[in-house]
Amino acid sequence: MSVNLVLFLTRGGALRTGAMLGLLEREVSVYRRLMEHDFRVSFITYGDTSDLNYQEKLGGIRVLCNEGGIPPEKYEAALLTIHARALEDCHVIKTNQSNGAEFALQAARNFKKLLVARCGYMWSFNSQREFGYDSLEAQHARSVEENVFSSADKIVVTTEAMRLDIVRRIPRASARTRIIPNYVDTELFRPRDAIREPNSLIYVGRIAPEKNLEALLEAVSELPVSLMVVGEGRLRPALQQRFSDLDGRVTWEGNIPNSQLPGLFNLSEIFILPSLYEGHPKTLIEAMSCGLPAIGGDSPGIREVISHGKNGYLCGTDSNAIRRAILELTKNPGLKSKLGENAREHALENYSLDRILELEEAVLLDVARQ
């Protein structure tokens, strides 16, 4: 069965931004694979004509962007009119995240199309943590989610915790909700024959408040270990000013293309993600796929991936707890080896691109047949 799918990127999202962050290839892999299974795929983006430069690299995925270069708020208002032809011709409309899903819902209603509401993290939860439960930001996020989830033909989330949150808020959505985890290219992210630097840690992610980098750096400052920080974010200047490079033991690498991460993972002894909360962290499962023992904060999103003492190590999110976890692993080679082997096995069984492709295709075909 041939299916014509239109994906709405996250509000404000552009392919150029994804490419600059080194994440474009990772984000589009499953859609390129769907193209091999008789799907036609189009992306509605919020970028300008520079997004068209990536169309050839996307393996046939059509790019629908802001070619007129109109102001963002006017583009959003005219989105359905500008891309009316593609929306009229498609079978299924899908969201990438909840932020911006209201546009996809309106398109599904206007053009009488089927809607798959997908989100990799719960937007309302993140808004509540950052701005407060009663903030306008959190109220808006909850309103969009409840409206979209109530109307969608299928809902796709990445964790059981997210599914239960939707069922609690919208009980009638239970039967329409499916869990499809994030995927990892297990061939690219795999163990390699490399000499790992002793007592070396690596963190990959945004440098933002919820990532808890300050506590990690406080922990590392009192330990004979090195830390590589990969990523960018608004807290980087302040953290660098406070901690600098800790006498050469901390390196600030900035953003690195996703395809280069396996090499860095295979040179490090431990991956660490001390976040206060996550959705379904892709960098964690990529590190695990490389056979890297992982320390994660015992927090939402991370505890859904790591089983403590089996495929990783959970710890508290304060600096003392993080310090104790690092010491435990650096002093116990046998535990590190076991956790790394089990992490690789867990990634193969649960997050391989082939497995996620099957789940994704099944949901989309199920909706399209309606």
N, C-alpha and C positions, 0 to 999 in steps of 0.2 A: 504494500500500500504506500503510495507516494504522499508525503505530508509536507505542506508548505508552512513553515514556522517563522513567526516574527518575534524576536526577543527585544524587550525594552531594557536597555542598560540602566543601571542605577542613576537616579536623578543627578544631572550634572556630569555624568561619566563620559569620557572620550577615549577613543582608541589610542590617541597620541599620548595621553596621560599614562595608560597602561603600559605602553611601549617604553616610556621614559622611566617608569618604575621597574621595568624588567619583568612585568607580570603578564604581558599580552599572550604569549604562547601558552602559558599555563591555563589562562582563563578560557581560551577558545578550543582547547584540544578535544573536548567531548563533542563540540558542535562540528568540528572538522570530521570527526569519526561518523557522526550522524549523516553527514553528506554522502558517505560511502554506503549508507543503508537506505538510499532512495529518499532522503529528506532534502528539501530546499530550505535554506536558512538565511534570514535577513536580520541585521542588527540595527535597531534605531538608537542612535547615539546623540549626544549633546555637543559633540565637537564640530569644528568648522571643516572646510574642505580638506584640511590636512589629514583628516581621518580617511579620506579616499585613498591616500597613499598606501594604506595598509591592506587594501582590498585584495591585491594580488597575493599577499602573504597568507591570507586567510583561507586559501584552498577553495575558493568559489563562494564563500559567504558574501552576501550583498550588504553593502554599507549604506545606510540611510542617515544622513547627518544634516547639520545646519549649513547647507550649501550657500544660502543667501547671506550668511554672516549677520543675521539680525540679533538684537539684544536677547539674552537668555530668557527673560520673562516673556517677551513677545514670541520667541520660538516655542516655549512651552504652551502658550495659549493657542498657537496655530499648529501644534504638532500633528494633530489628527488630519487637518486639512492638507498640510504639506506632504504627508506620507499616505494620503488617502488611497492611492492606487495600490500600494503594497498591502495595506490593511484590508482592502476589499478582496484582494486575490488570495489571501492566506487562509489556512484552515484553523490554526491554533496560534494564540497570542500567549506569550510567557513573560514573566517578570524575572529580573536578575536578583533584585532585593526589594524589600518593602518600600524603601525610600524612592518615590516615583511610581509606585505601583498604581496610584490613582489614575495616571494617564493610560496605563494598559487596561485598567478596568473600564474606563470611559470608551476606549477604542473597541473593546469587546462588546459593549452595549450598543454603541453607535453602528457598528458594522455586523452585529449579530454573529460574533465569533466565539469560540470556546476559549476559556482562560485557564492557564496553569499559573498559580501564584507561588512562586518559589522564593525562598529567602535563606541565606546562609547563616544569618544571625538574627536575633529578635531585636529589631530596631527600637521598639518601645522600651525594652529592658536596658539597652545601652543609653537611651535618652534619660531614663529614670536615674540611672547611676551617675550620669554626668551632670544633669541639670536639676534633678529632684523630681519626685513622683508627680507633684502638682504643677510642675512647670508647663509653660505653653508648648515647649518642644515635646515633652513626654505625652501631653494630652493629644497633640496633633498626630504623633506616631501611633498611639493606640487607636485613634479614630480611623486613620488610614488602614491599619491592619485589620481592624474589625469589619470595616466596610468591604475590603478586598477579600478577606477570608470567608466572609459570609456569602459572597457572590461567586467565588471561583468554582470552576468545575472540578479542579483538583488543586490540592495544596501540597507543596513539597518543602520539607524542612530537613536539616542535616543531623539533628539529634533527637533522641527520645524526650529529653527535657523540653525542647521546643514544641514537640507534638503535644505533650501534656499541658503546656501553657495555653496552646490554642484550644484544646478540648475543654479546659477549665473555663475559658472566657466565652467560647462559642461551641457549646456541646453538639449542636447539629452539624458541625464541621468535622466531627470525628471520623465518619466513614469516608470522607473525601481527602483525608490527610495521609501522606506517605512520607517515609523517611528515606532519603537518598543522601548518604554522606558525601563530603567533598572527596575528590579523587586525587591520586598521585600517579605520575608516570613511573612505575616501579622499575622500568628498564633504565631510565635516565637516573632516577634516584635509587641507587643500589650500592652495596658495599664494594669498595675497590681495594686493590692491593696498594696501600699507601701507609707510610709511617706517620702515625698520629703524634702530634706534639704533646708531650707529657703535661698533665695538669692543665689542659687547655679547655676553655668553655667557649661556646658560640651562642649568641642570641640573634635571632632574625625577626624583624617586625618593625612596626611603627614606634617612634619614640613619643609616646603619648601617655597621659596620666594613668589610664587603666592598665598599661603594660608594666607598671611598677618597676621601672628601671632604676629609680633612686634607691630602693631597698636592695636591689641586686648589686649595685655598685658599692653600697655601704658594706654588704657582706663580703664582696671580693676584696675590698680595701684592706681587710685584716687577714687575708689568706694568701699563701704562696702559689697563686694560680694566675693564669692569663685569661683575658676575656676579649673576644672579638664581637663588636656590636655592628650588625648589618641592618641598615635602615635609616630613615629620616623622620623628622617630626618636630613639632614646635618646641618641645622641651630640650632638644639637643643643645642649643647654646648655653642654657642655664646649667645643665648637667656637666657639660664640658668645662665650663668655668669653675664649677665646684670641684670636680674630680680630676680634670685634665686627663692624663694618660696613666695615672697611678704608677709613676716611675717606669713607664714603658710596658706595663702589664695590660693596659687597655688600648685597643685600636678601634678607631671610629671609621668604618668603611663606607658609610653612606649607602645609597641604593645600588644593588648589584643585580644584573640580569638573572632571572630565575634559572636559566640553563647553566649558570656558573656556580650555583649553590652546592650541587653534589660534590664538587671538588673541595669546597671549603668544609663541608660536613665531614668528608673523609680524612681531613687533616686534623680534625678536632676530636677530643676525647669524650666530651659531654655537651649535649644541647640543653639549653635552659630557657624556660618560658615562665616567669614568675607572675604572670598577669593576675589582676584582681577578678577579671571575668573575660570570657571569650565566647565566640559563637561555636565554630568547629574549626580550630586553627590549622590552616593548611601547612604552615611551616613546621608545625609539630609532626604531622604525619609524613612530611617529606623527610625530616631528619630521621624519624623512626624507620622509614623505608631504606635509608642508607645504613641501617644497623647501628645507629648511634644511640647510646643510652641517654634517656631524657629525664630531666628534672622539671616538674611542672608545679605551679601553684595549685593547691587543693581548692579549686574554684570552679564555678560553672563553665562548661565547655571543655575544660582540660580534664576534669575527672570523668567525663564521658569517654575520653580516649585512653587515658592512662589507668591501668589497674595496678595499684601500688604494690611494688615488690615483684610484679610479674612481667610487665612489659615497659615499666618505667617507675619513677619515684615521685611521689607526691609530698609536698611540704607546705607549711604555712607560708603566708605571704609577707611576713615581717622579716627584717634583715637577719635576725638571729636564727630563725627557722631555716632560711635559705642557706645561711652559713653552715649550719649543722648538716644539711642535706648534701652540700658540696663536699664537706669533709668525709661524710659516710661513703660517697662514691669514689672519691679520689684515693681513699685508703683501702678500698676493697676491690681489687682487680677482678676477682671471681664474680662478684655481683654485677660489675659493669659489663662483663662479657655476657652473662646470662640475660641481663636486661636488653642489651643490644641485639642479641640473637632473637629473643622473643618479640622485640619491637619490629624487626624485619618481617617475621612470620605474621604478626598481627596486621601489618600494612598490606602484605600480599593477600591475606584472606578477606580483608574488609574494604580496602580503599583502592584497589587496582583499577586502572582506567577501563579495562575490559569488563569488570564486574559492574562498575557504575554505569557504563554505557548500556548494559543490558537493562538495568533498572530504569534509566532515563528513557530509553526507547519504549519500554513496556508502558510507562505512564503516558507518554505522548501518543502512542498508538491507541491506547485505551480511550483517551479523550477524543482523538480524531475520529474514531469509529462511531462516536455519538452523533 
